[in-house]
Amino acid sequence: MKTSLVAFALFVSASLAQAHVSVDPPRVQAGATYHGVLRVGHGCDAAPTTSLDVVLPAGATHVRASAHPDWQLLQTGNEIIWTAARGKALAPHDKGEFAIEFQAPAAPGPLWVKVLQRCQGASMNWADVPAQGTSTEGMKTPAALVQVLSPAEYAAWQAQPAVEGGWVRASVPGQQTSGAFMRITAKEPTQLVAVSSPVAGVAQVHEMKMEGDVMRMRPAGTIDLPVGRAFELKPGSYHVMLQDLKKPLEAGSTVPVTLVFRNAKGVESRMDLRLPVSVQPPAGGGMDAMPGMDHKH
């Protein structure tokens, strides 16, 4: 029986994941001690990062920051300031990690970490928070999010499958369908029960197989994922079919895709992906859809 639906976000596009100030790990169990890092993905355009002014919400208690090599640390309650020593600023394309820990609230919910990133002659205030929910889609400077989860939700998150190699095939104006592809590796008995994307009117996992000398395609329904072995969604086989596209999918852009999993206890969890759009697999591998396939359902 389905007991809950837990939502988690995963950015498969590496460049996008590194573009903002973020926290890792992005989840903590309610009431537990969070041990993680604040990640800075870049400077302020072409300016190097000279300091970080971090403010954690009141729900986070016993906040403690760790010293960063060649940076000065100043902490007052839930405000932390790291300042680079002369000549030690983070170059515009350099990435930095700053360790923090705190006691998570007893109640589940979002924790927004606001960061004022100061650079030479510029700054970026990572403090935008959605009016409702946790989606920061479309925000230029979103705050970093730590989601506080119940024990059951945290266990479901830790057990979620790993997703690798995700991408979506580019489309042209007037084209109504495309496909999304990836490798999914389950850590425990898990089913893939649904898929969706805001760029498509309909999104389903489809199976392609030969029937006689014709390749046919049909909805696959619920997928039992093998444990410890990658299940491939790829051209010419199982894949995510995106139908009734609402706009062309341009190469170089990204597409939101949501996967819904169900574990052996019936707990469902949602993984929000952002997949890069390409005319071919990013690594150059994969198998093209076979000619003569018949899209019958």
PAZAPA-4460 file (N, C-alpha, C; in steps of 0.05 Angstrom, whole numbers, plus 32768, in hexadecimal, padded with zeros to 4 digits):
% residues 297
    n_x    n_y    n_z   ca_x   ca_y   ca_z    c_x    c_y    c_z   seq   type   mol
   8011   7FE8   8000   8000   8000   8000   8011   8019   8000     1      M     A
   800B   802D   7FF0   801A   8046   7FEF   8017   8055   8009     2      K     A
   802D   805B   8017   802B   8068   8031   8033   8086   8030     3      T     A
   8043   808E   801D   804A   80AA   801B   8058   80AF   8000     4      S     A
   805A   80C9   7FF9   8068   80D0   7FE1   807D   80E5   7FE9     5      L     A
   8096   80DD   7FE7   80AC   80EE   7FF0   80BA   80F9   7FD7     6      V     A
   80BE   8113   7FD6   80CB   811F   7FBE   80E8   8127   7FC4     7      A     A
   80F9   811F   7FB1   8115   8126   7FB2   811E   8132   7F98     8      F     A
   8131   8143   7F98   813B   814F   7F7F   8157   8145   7F79     9      A     A
   815C   813F   7F5F   8177   8137   7F56   817C   8145   7F3C    10      L     A
   8192   8153   7F3A   819A   8161   7F22   81AE   8150   7F13    11      F     A
   81A6   8143   7EFD   81B8   8132   7EEE   81CB   8143   7EDE    12      V     A
   81C2   815B   7ED6   81D4   816C   7EC6   81E9   8178   7ED9    13      S     A
   8202   816F   7ED6   8217   8176   7EE9   821C   8194   7EE9    14      A     A
   821B   81A1   7ED2   8221   81BE   7ED0   820C   81CD   7EE0    15      S     A
   81F3   81C5   7EDE   81DE   81D3   7EED   81E1   81CF   7F0B    16      L     A
   81E8   81B6   7F13   81EA   81B0   7F2F   8200   81C1   7F3C    17      A     A
   8215   81C9   7F2D   822B   81D8   7F38   8227   81F6   7F35    18      Q     A
   8211   81FF   7F29   820E   821B   7F22   8206   822C   7F3A    19      A     A
   81FA   8220   7F4F   81F0   822F   7F65   81FF   8229   7F7E    20      H     A
   81FB   8239   7F93   8204   8231   7FAE   81F1   821C   7FB8    21      V     A
   81FB   8206   7FC1   81EB   81EF   7FC9   81F6   81E2   7FE2    22      S     A
   81E7   81CF   7FED   81EF   81C0   8004   81F0   81A2   7FFD    23      V     A
   8202   8194   8009   8205   8177   8005   820C   816A   801F    24      D     A
   81FC   8156   8029   81E4   814B   801C   81CD   815E   801E    25      P     A
   81B9   815B   800C   81A2   816D   800D   818B   8164   801F    26      P     A
   818F   814F   802E   817B   8144   8040   8186   813E   805B    27      R     A
   8176   813E   8070   817D   8136   808B   8164   812B   8098    28      V     A
   8168   8118   80AA   8152   810E   80B9   814A   8121   80CF    29      Q     A
   8130   8124   80D4   8126   8136   80E9   8133   812F   8104    30      A     A
   813D   8143   8111   8149   8140   812C   8165   8137   812C    31      G     A
   8170   812F   8114   818C   8125   8113   819F   813C   810F    32      A     A
   81B9   8136   8111   81CE   8149   810C   81D6   8148   80EF    33      T     A
   81D5   8160   80E3   81DC   8162   80C7   81FA   8167   80C5    34      Y     A
   8208   8157   80B5   8224   815B   80AF   8226   815E   8090    35      H     A
   822E   8175   8087   8230   8179   806A   8242   8190   8062    36      G     A
   823F   8198   8049   824F   81AE   803F   823E   81C1   802F    37      V     A
   8246   81DA   8030   823B   81EF   801F   824D   81F0   8006    38      L     A
   8241   81ED   7FEE   8251   81ED   7FD6   824D   8206   7FC6    39      R     A
   8263   8212   7FBE   8263   822A   7FAD   826C   8221   7F91    40      V     A
   825B   8225   7F7D   8262   821A   7F63   8271   822C   7F51    41      G     A
   8271   8247   7F56   827F   825A   7F45   8280   8275   7F53    42      H     A
   828E   8288   7F47   828F   82A3   7F52   8277   82B3   7F49    43      G     A
   8279   82CD   7F4C   8264   82DF   7F42   826B   82E7   7F26    44      C     A
   8261   82D8   7F13   8269   82DC   7EF7   8288   82D8   7EF5    45      D     A
   8296   82EE   7EEE   82B3   82EB   7EEA   82C3   82F3   7F03    46      A     A
   82B5   82F8   7F1A   82C2   8302   7F32   82C6   82EB   7F46    47      A     A
   82DE   82E9   7F52   82E4   82D4   7F66   82D4   82D8   7F80    48      P     A
   82CE   82C2   7F8E   82BF   82C3   7FA7   82D2   82CA   7FBE    49      T     A
   82CA   82DF   7FCD   82DB   82E8   7FE4   82CF   82E2   7FFF    50      T     A
   82B5   82DF   8001   82A8   82D8   801A   828D   82CC   8017    51      S     A
   8284   82BE   802B   8269   82B2   802B   825C   82B9   8046    52      L     A
   8244   82C4   8045   8235   82CB   805C   821D   82B8   805C    53      D     A
   821D   82A5   806E   8209   828F   806F   81F6   8292   8086    54      V     A
   81DC   8290   8081   81C8   8292   8097   81B7   8279   8096    55      V     A
   81B7   826A   80AC   81A5   8253   80AF   818C   825B   80BE    56      L     A
   8175   824F   80B7   815C   8257   80C5   815D   824F   80E2    57      P     A
   814A   825A   80F2   8149   8255   810E   8144   8238   8115    58      A     A
   8137   822A   8103   8132   820D   8108   814B   81FC   810B    59      G     A
   8161   8205   80FF   817A   81F7   8102   8188   8201   811C    60      A     A
   818F   81EE   812D   819C   81F5   8146   81B7   81E9   8148    61      T     A
   81C6   81F2   815C   81E2   81E8   8161   81F2   81E9   8147    62      H     A
   81F0   8200   813A   81FE   8203   8120   821C   8206   8126    63      V     A
   822C   81F8   8115   8249   81FB   8118   8256   81F9   80FC    64      R     A
   8267   820D   80F7   8275   820D   80DD   8292   8205   80E2    65      A     A
   829E   81FA   80CD   82BA   81F1   80CF   82CC   8206   80C0    66      S     A
   82E4   8209   80CA   82F7   821B   80BD   82FD   8211   80A1    67      A     A
   8302   8224   808F   8309   821D   8073   8326   8228   806F    68      H     A
   8337   8217   8063   8353   821F   805F   8355   823B   8052    69      P     A
   8365   824D   805F   836B   8267   8055   8353   827A   8054    70      D     A
   833E   8273   8064   8327   8284   8066   8322   8289   8084    71      W     A
   8319   82A1   808B   8312   82A8   80A6   82F6   82A0   80AC    72      Q     A
   82F0   8295   80C3   82D5   828C   80CB   82CB   829D   80E2    73      L     A
   82B3   82A8   80DF   82A6   82B7   80F4   8289   82AD   80F6    74      L     A
   8281   82A4   810D   8266   829A   8111   8258   82A7   8128    75      Q     A
   823F   82B0   8124   822E   82BA   8139   8213   82AC   8137    76      T     A
   820E   8299   8149   81F5   828A   8148   81F2   827B   812E    77      G     A
   81DC   8282   811F   81D7   8274   8106   81E2   8282   80ED    78      N     A
   81F3   8297   80F2   8200   82A5   80DC   821D   829E   80DB    79      E     A
   8227   8296   80C4   8243   828E   80C0   824E   829F   80AA    80      I     A
   8267   82AA   80AF   8274   82B9   809A   8290   82AE   8096    81      I     A
   8295   82A5   807D   82B0   829D   8075   82BB   82B3   8063    82      W     A
   82D4   82BB   8069   82E1   82D0   8059   82FD   82C7   8050    83      T     A
   8302   82C9   8037   831B   82C0   802C   8332   82D2   8035    84      A     A
   8349   82C6   803B   8361   82D6   8040   836B   82E2   8026    85      A     A
   837B   82F6   8028   8385   8304   8010   8392   82F0   7FFD    86      R     A
   838A   82F1   7FE4   8396   82E0   7FD0   838A   82C3   7FD0    87      G     A
   8377   82BE   7FE1   836C   82A2   7FE4   834E   82A1   7FDB    88      K     A
   8344   82B5   7FCD   8328   82B4   7FC4   8324   829D   7FB0    89      A     A
   830B   8293   7FAE   8305   827F   7F9B   8303   828B   7F7F    90      L     A
   8313   8281   7F6C   8313   828B   7F51   82F7   8287   7F45    91      A     A
   82EF   8297   7F31   82D3   8296   7F27   82C9   827B   7F1F    92      P     A
   82DB   8269   7F15   82D2   824E   7F0D   82D9   8239   7F21    93      H     A
   82E4   8241   7F38   82EB   822D   7F4D   82D2   8227   7F5E    94      D     A
   82D2   820F   7F69   82BD   8206   7F7A   82C8   8203   7F96    95      K     A
   82B7   8209   7FAA   82C0   8207   7FC6   82AC   81F8   7FD7    96      G     A
   82B5   81EB   7FEC   82A4   81DD   7FFF   82AA   81E7   801B    97      E     A
   8295   81EE   802A   8297   81F9   8045   8286   81E8   8058    98      F     A
   8292   81DB   806B   8285   81C7   807C   8273   81D5   8092    99      A     A
   825B   81CA   8095   8249   81D3   80A9   823B   81BB   80B6   100      I     A
   8232   81C0   80CF   8221   81AC   80DC   820C   81BA   80ED   101      E     A
   81F6   81AD   80F2   81E1   81B8   8104   81CE   81A2   810C   102      F     A
   81BE   81A8   8120   81A9   8196   8128   8190   819D   8119   103      Q     A
   8185   8189   810B   816D   818D   80FB   8154   8190   810D   104      A     A
   8140   819E   8104   8127   81A0   8113   811A   8184   8117   105      P     A
   8109   8182   812A   80FB   8169   812F   80E5   8163   811B   106      A     A
   80DB   8179   810F   80C5   8176   80FC   80D0   8177   80DF   107      A     A
   80C6   8166   80CD   80CE   8167   80B1   80C6   8181   80A4   108      P     A
   80D5   8188   808F   80CF   81A0   8080   80E8   81AC   8073   109      G     A
   80E6   81C1   8064   80FD   81CC   8056   810D   81DF   8069   110      P     A
   8127   81DE   8065   8139   81F1   8073   8148   8200   805D   111      L     A
   8144   821A   805C   8151   822A   8047   8169   8238   8052   112      W     A
   8180   8233   8046   8199   823F   804E   819F   8256   803B   113      V     A
   81A1   826F   8045   81A5   8286   8034   81C2   828E   8035   114      K     A
   81CD   8294   801D   81EA   829A   801B   81EE   82B3   800B   115      V     A
   81FC   82C7   8016   8205   82DE   8008   8222   82D9   7FFF   116      L     A
   8225   82D5   7FE5   8240   82D0   7FDA   824C   82EA   7FD1   117      Q     A
   8261   82F3   7FDE   826E   830C   7FD7   8287   8306   7FC6   118      R     A
   828A   8316   7FB1   82A0   8312   7F9E   82AE   832D   7F9B   119      C     A
   82C4   832E   7F8D   82D2   8347   7F88   82C1   8359   7F76   120      Q     A
   82B5   836E   7F82   82A5   8381   7F72   8289   8377   7F6B   121      G     A
   8280   8361   7F77   8266   8356   7F70   825C   8344   7F87   122      A     A
   8243   833C   7F86   8238   8329   7F99   8220   831B   7F8E   123      S     A
   8219   8304   7F9A   8202   82F5   7F92   81F4   82EC   7FAC   124      M     A
   81DA   82F3   7FAE   81CB   82ED   7FC7   81BA   82D5   7FC2   125      N     A
   81C3   82BE   7FCA   81B5   82A5   7FC6   81A0   82A2   7FDC   126      W     A
   8189   82AF   7FD9   8175   82B1   7FEE   8158   82AE   7FE5   127      A     A
   8154   82A9   7FCB   8139   82A7   7FC1   812C   828D   7FCB   128      D     A
   8114   828F   7FD5   8105   8278   7FE0   80E9   8278   7FD4   129      V     A
   80DF   8261   7FCA   80C5   8261   7FBE   80AF   8267   7FD2   130      P     A
   8099   8274   7FC8   8083   827B   7FD9   8076   8262   7FE6   131      A     A
   8076   824C   7FD7   806C   8233   7FE2   807C   821C   7FD5   132      Q     A
   807C   8205   7FE2   808B   81EE   7FD8   80A9   81F2   7FD9   133      G     A
   80B7   81E2   7FCB   80D5   81E3   7FCC   80E1   81E6   7FB0   134      T     A
   80D1   81E8   7F9B   80DC   81EB   7F81   80E8   8207   7F7D   135      S     A
   8102   8208   7F74   810F   8221   7F6E   8112   8225   7F50   136      T     A
   8101   8217   7F40   8101   8219   7F23   80FD   8236   7F1B   137      E     A
   8110   8240   7F0A   810D   825B   7F00   811A   8270   7F11   138      G     A
   8123   8269   7F2A   812F   827D   7F3B   814D   8280   7F34   139      M     A
   8156   8299   7F32   8171   829E   7F2A   8185   8299   7F42   140      K     A
   817D   82A1   7F5A   818E   829E   7F71   817F   8291   7F88   141      T     A
   8179   8277   7F86   816A   826A   7F9B   817B   8264   7FB4   142      P     A
   816F   8264   7FCB   817C   825C   7FE3   8182   823E   7FE2   143      A     A
   8195   8235   7FF1   819B   8218   7FF2   8187   820A   8004   144      A     A
   817F   81F2   7FFC   8169   81E4   800A   8173   81CB   8017   145      L     A
   816E   81C8   8031   8171   81AF   803F   8155   81A5   8046   146      V     A
   814D   818E   803D   8132   8184   8044   8134   8172   805C   147      Q     A
   8125   8179   8071   8124   8169   8089   810E   8154   8086   148      V     A
   8116   813A   8088   8103   8124   8082   80FD   8114   809B   149      L     A
   80E5   8108   809C   80DE   80F6   80B1   80F0   80DD   80AE   150      S     A
   80F3   80CD   80C4   8103   80B5   80C2   80FC   80A3   80AA   151      P     A
   80E2   809F   80A5   80DA   808E   808E   80E2   809B   8074   152      A     A
   80DE   80B5   8071   80E5   80C3   8059   8103   80C3   8054   153      E     A
   8112   80C6   806A   812F   80C6   8068   813A   80AB   805F   154      Y     A
   812E   8096   806A   8136   807B   8062   812F   8076   8044   155      A     A
   8118   8080   803B   8110   807D   801F   8124   808C   800D   156      A     A
   812C   80A4   8016   813F   80B4   8006   815A   80A6   8003   157      W     A
   8164   809B   801A   817D   808D   8019   817C   8075   8007   158      Q     A
   8165   8068   8005   8163   8050   7FF5   815B   8055   7FD8   159      A     A
   8157   806E   7FD1   814F   8074   7FB5   8164   806A   7FA1   160      Q     A
   815B   8062   7F8A   816D   8059   7F75   8180   806F   7F6C   161      P     A
   8197   8067   7F62   81AA   807A   7F56   81A3   807D   7F38   162      A     A
   81A4   8095   7F2E   819E   809B   7F12   81B7   80A7   7F05   163      V     A
   81BF   809C   7EEF   81D7   80A5   7EE1   81D2   80A8   7EC3   164      E     A
   81E3   80B7   7EB6   81E2   80B9   7E99   81C8   80C3   7E8D   165      G     A
   81B9   80D3   7E9B   819F   80DC   7E91   81A1   80F1   7E7B   166      G     A
   8190   80F0   7E68   818E   8104   7E52   8174   8102   7E44   167      W     A
   816D   8117   7E35   8154   8118   7E26   815C   811F   7E09   168      V     A
   814F   8111   7DF6   8155   8116   7DDA   8148   8131   7DD1   169      R     A
   8158   8141   7DC3   814E   815B   7DB9   8138   8156   7DA4   170      A     A
   8126   816A   7DA2   8111   8169   7D8E   8111   8182   7D7D   171      S     A
   8101   8182   7D68   80FF   8199   7D56   80E3   81A4   7D58   172      V     A
   80DE   81BD   7D4F   80C3   81C8   7D4F   80AF   81B6   7D40   173      P     A
   8098   81B1   7D4C   8084   81A0   7D40   8086   8183   7D48   174      G     A
   809D   817A   7D53   80A0   815F   7D5C   8091   815B   7D76   175      Q     A
   8081   8145   7D78   8070   8141   7D8F   807A   812E   7DA4   176      Q     A
   8090   811F   7D9E   809A   810B   7DB0   80B8   810D   7DB3   177      T     A
   80C2   8104   7DC9   80DF   8101   7DCD   80E2   80EB   7DE2   178      S     A
   80FB   80E6   7DEA   8100   80D2   7DFE   8115   80DB   7E13   179      G     A
   8113   80D0   7E2B   8126   80D5   7E40   8133   80BA   7E47   180      A     A
   814D   80BB   7E4D   815C   80A2   7E51   816E   80A5   7E69   181      F     A
   8174   808F   7E76   8185   808F   7E8E   818A   8073   7E98   182      M     A
   819C   8070   7EAB   81A1   8057   7EB9   8198   805A   7ED6   183      R     A
   8188   8046   7EDF   817D   8047   7EFA   8186   802E   7F09   184      I     A
   8194   8032   7F20   819E   801B   7F2F   8191   801B   7F4B   185      T     A
   8181   8007   7F51   8173   8005   7F6B   8185   7FF9   7F80   186      A     A
   8182   8003   7F99   8192   7FF9   7FAF   8183   7FE3   7FBE   187      K     A
   8168   7FE2   7FBA   8157   7FCE   7FC7   813F   7FCA   7FB5   188      E     A
   812F   7FB5   7FBA   8117   7FB1   7FA8   8107   7FCA   7FA5   189      P     A
   8105   7FD4   7F8C   80F8   7FED   7F86   80EA   7FEB   7F6B   190      T     A
   80D3   7FF9   7F69   80C5   7FFB   7F4F   80C5   8017   7F45   191      Q     A
   80C8   801A   7F2B   80C3   8034   7F1E   80A6   8034   7F15   192      L     A
   8096   8045   7F22   8079   8043   7F1E   806D   805A   7F0C   193      V     A
   807C   8070   7F09   8071   8086   7EF9   8087   8099   7EF1   194      A     A
   8081   80A8   7EDC   8094   80BD   7ED3   8083   80D4   7EC9   195      V     A
   808E   80EC   7ECB   8080   8104   7EC1   8094   8119   7EBA   196      S     A
   808B   812D   7EAA   809C   8144   7EA3   8089   815B   7E9A   197      S     A
   808F   8173   7EA3   807E   818A   7E9C   8080   8191   7E7E   198      P     A
   8094   8187   7E70   8097   818E   7E53   8085   817C   7E42   199      V     A
   8079   8168   7E4D   8069   8155   7E3D   804D   8151   7E49   200      A     A
   803A   814E   7E37   801F   8148   7E40   801C   812D   7E4C   201      G     A
   802C   811A   7E42   802C   80FE   7E4C   8049   80F5   7E4E   202      V     A
   8050   80E8   7E64   806B   80DC   7E67   8067   80C1   7E73   203      A     A
   8072   80AD   7E66   8070   8091   7E6F   808A   8082   7E68   204      Q     A
   808F   806D   7E78   80A4   805A   7E70   8098   8048   7E5B   205      V     A
   80A6   8046   7E44   809D   8035   7E2E   80B2   801F   7E2A   206      H     A
   80A8   8009   7E1F   80B9   7FF2   7E18   80B8   7FEE   7DFA   207      E     A
   80D0   7FEB   7DEE   80D1   7FE5   7DD2   80DB   7FC8   7DCF   208      M     A
   80CE   7FB8   7DBE   80D6   7F9D   7DB9   80CE   7F94   7D9E   209      K     A
   80DD   7F81   7D93   80D6   7F76   7D79   80BF   7F63   7D7B   210      M     A
   80AC   7F66   7D68   8096   7F53   7D65   8096   7F4C   7D47   211      E     A
   80A1   7F34   7D42   80A6   7F2C   7D26   80BD   7F3D   7D1C   212      G     A
   80B8   7F4B   7D06   80CD   7F5D   7CFB   80C7   7F7A   7CFF   213      D     A
   80B5   7F80   7D12   80AD   7F9C   7D17   80B3   7FA3   7D34   214      V     A
   80C0   7FBA   7D38   80C5   7FC4   7D53   80AC   7FD3   7D5D   215      M     A
   80A1   7FCA   7D73   8089   7FD7   7D7E   808F   7FE3   7D99   216      R     A
   807F   7FF7   7DA0   8083   8005   7DB9   8069   8006   7DC8   217      M     A
   806A   8002   7DE3   8052   8003   7DF3   805A   800C   7E10   218      R     A
   8047   8017   7E1F   804C   801E   7E3B   8055   8005   7E4B   219      P     A
   8069   8009   7E5C   8075   7FF2   7E6A   8067   7FEE   7E85   220      A     A
   8059   8001   7E90   804D   7FFF   7EAA   8062   8000   7EC0   221      G     A
   805C   7FF3   7ED6   806F   7FF3   7EED   8088   7FE3   7EE6   222      T     A
   809F   7FED   7EED   80B9   7FE0   7EE7   80C5   7FD7   7F02   223      I     A
   80CB   7FBD   7F04   80D9   7FB2   7F1B   80F7   7FB6   7F15   224      D     A
   8104   7FC7   7F24   8120   7FCD   7F20   8132   7FB8   7F2C   225      L     A
   8146   7FAE   7F1D   8158   7F9A   7F29   8169   7FA7   7F3F   226      P     A
   816F   7F98   7F54   817F   7FA3   7F6A   819D   7FA1   7F63   227      V     A
   81AB   7FB7   7F66   81C8   7FB7   7F62   81D1   7FB6   7F45   228      G     A
   81BF   7FB7   7F32   81C6   7FB6   7F16   81B6   7FCC   7F07   229      R     A
   81C4   7FDA   7EF5   81B7   7FF1   7EE8   81A1   7FE7   7ED5   230      A     A
   818A   7FF4   7ED7   8174   7FF0   7EC4   8176   8008   7EB0   231      F     A
   8179   8002   7E97   817E   8017   7E83   8164   801F   7E75   232      E     A
   8160   8039   7E75   814B   8045   7E64   815B   8051   7E4D   233      L     A
   8159   8045   7E35   816A   804D   7E1F   815B   804B   7E04   234      K     A
   8165   8059   7DF0   8158   8058   7DD6   8156   803B   7DCC   235      P     A
   813F   8034   7DC0   813C   8019   7DB6   8134   8004   7DCA   236      G     A
   812F   800C   7DE3   8129   7FF9   7DF8   8115   8006   7E0B   237      S     A
   8116   8000   7E24   8106   800F   7E38   8110   802C   7E37   238      Y     A
   80FD   803F   7E39   8104   805B   7E39   80ED   806C   7E43   239      H     A
   80F2   8084   7E4A   80DC   8096   7E52   80D2   80A4   7E39   240      V     A
   80B9   80A0   7E32   80AD   80AD   7E1B   80A0   80C7   7E23   241      M     A
   80A8   80DD   7E17   809C   80F7   7E1C   808A   80FD   7E04   242      L     A
   8070   80FF   7E08   805D   8103   7DF3   804F   811E   7DF6   243      Q     A
   8044   8128   7DE0   8036   8141   7DE0   8047   8157   7DEB   244      D     A
   805F   815A   7DE0   8072   816E   7DE9   8066   818A   7DE8   245      L     A
   806B   819A   7DFC   805F   81B5   7DFE   8071   81C9   7DF0   246      K     A
   808A   81C2   7DEB   809D   81D4   7DDE   80B4   81C3   7DD3   247      K     A
   80C3   81CD   7DC0   80DB   81BE   7DB7   80EF   81BC   7DCD   248      P     A
   80FD   81A5   7DCD   8112   81A0   7DE1   812D   81A6   7DD4   249      L     A
   8139   81BD   7DDC   8151   81C6   7DCF   816A   81BA   7DDB   250      E     A
   817C   81B1   7DC9   8196   81A7   7DD3   81A4   81BC   7DE3   251      A     A
   81B0   81B3   7DFA   81BE   81C6   7E0C   81AC   81CF   7E22   252      G     A
   8192   81CB   7E21   8180   81D3   7E37   817D   81BB   7E4A   253      S     A
   816C   81BE   7E5E   8166   81A8   7E70   8148   81A4   7E72   254      T     A
   8140   818C   7E7A   8124   8185   7E7C   811E   8178   7E97   255      V     A
   810A   8182   7EA6   8102   8175   7EBF   80F4   815A   7EB9   256      P     A
   80FC   8146   7EC7   80EF   812B   7EC5   80EC   8120   7EE2   257      V     A
   80D4   8117   7EE8   80CF   810C   7F03   80CB   80EE   7F02   258      T     A
   80D9   80DF   7F12   80D5   80C2   7F15   80C8   80BC   7F30   259      L     A
   80B5   80AA   7F30   80A8   80A1   7F49   80AF   8084   7F4E   260      V     A
   80BB   807F   7F65   80C3   8064   7F6D   80B1   805A   7F84   261      F     A
   80B0   8040   7F86   80A2   8033   7F9D   80B3   801D   7FA8   262      R     A
   80B8   801E   7FC3   80C9   8009   7FCF   80B8   7FF2   7FD8   263      N     A
   80C5   7FDE   7FE4   80B8   7FC5   7FEB   80A3   7FC9   8001   264      A     A
   80A5   7FDF   8010   8091   7FE5   8025   8079   7FF6   801A   265      K     A
   807A   7FFC   8000   8064   800B   7FF4   8068   8029   7FF6   266      G     A
   807F   8032   8001   8084   804F   8003   808D   8059   7FE8   267      V     A
   807F   806E   7FDE   8087   807A   7FC5   8097   8093   7FC9   268      E     A
   80AB   8097   7FB8   80BC   80AF   7FB9   80BF   80B9   7F9D   269      S     A
   80C2   80D4   7F9B   80C4   80E1   7F81   80E0   80ED   7F7E   270      R     A
   80EC   80E8   7F67   8106   80F3   7F61   8104   8107   7F4A   271      M     A
   810B   8120   7F4F   8109   8135   7F3B   8124   8138   7F2E   272      D     A
   8125   8132   7F14   813E   8134   7F05   813D   814C   7EF3   273      L     A
   8155   8155   7EEB   8157   8169   7ED6   816B   815E   7EC2   274      R     A
   8162   8156   7EAB   8173   8147   7E98   817C   8159   7E81   275      L     A
   8195   8157   7E79   819E   8167   7E62   8192   815D   7E48   276      P     A
   818D   816F   7E36   8182   8169   7E1B   8198   8167   7E07   277      V     A
   8198   8152   7DF7   81AE   814E   7DE4   81A3   813F   7DCC   278      S     A
   81B2   8141   7DB6   81AA   8132   7D9E   81B4   8115   7D9F   279      V     A
   81C5   810F   7DB1   81D0   80F4   7DB5   81D8   80F1   7DD2   280      Q     A
   81DD   80D8   7DDB   81E5   80D4   7DF7   81FE   80E5   7DFD   281      P     A
   81FF   80F2   7E14   8216   8102   7E1B   8230   80F5   7E19   282      P     A
   8231   80DB   7E1E   824B   80CC   7E1C   824F   80C1   7E01   283      A     A
   823C   80C5   7DEF   823F   80BB   7DD3   8237   809E   7DD0   284      G     A
   822D   8091   7DE6   8225   8075   7DE3   8207   8073   7DDE   285      G     A
   81FC   805C   7DE4   81E0   8058   7DE1   81D9   804C   7DC5   286      G     A
   81C0   8046   7DC1   81B7   8039   7DA9   81A0   8049   7D9E   287      M     A
   81A2   8051   7D84   818C   8060   7D78   8173   804F   7D75   288      D     A
   815C   805D   7D75   8143   804F   7D70   8145   8041   7D55   289      A     A
   813B   8029   7D54   813D   8019   7D3C   8129   8021   7D26   290      M     A
   8131   8021   7D0C   811E   8028   7CF7   8108   8015   7CF5   291      P     A
   80F1   801E   7CEC   80DA   800D   7CE8   80CA   8007   7D01   292      G     A
   80D0   8015   7D17   80C1   8010   7D30   80A4   801A   7D2C   293      M     A
   8092   800B   7D38   8075   8011   7D36   806C   801B   7D51   294      D     A
   8064   8034   7D54   805B   803F   7D6D   803E   8037   7D73   295      H     A
   803A   801E   7D79   8020   8015   7D80   801F   800F   7D9E   296      K     A
   8009   8013   7DAA   8006   8010   7DC8   7FF1   7FFB   7DCE   297      H     A
***
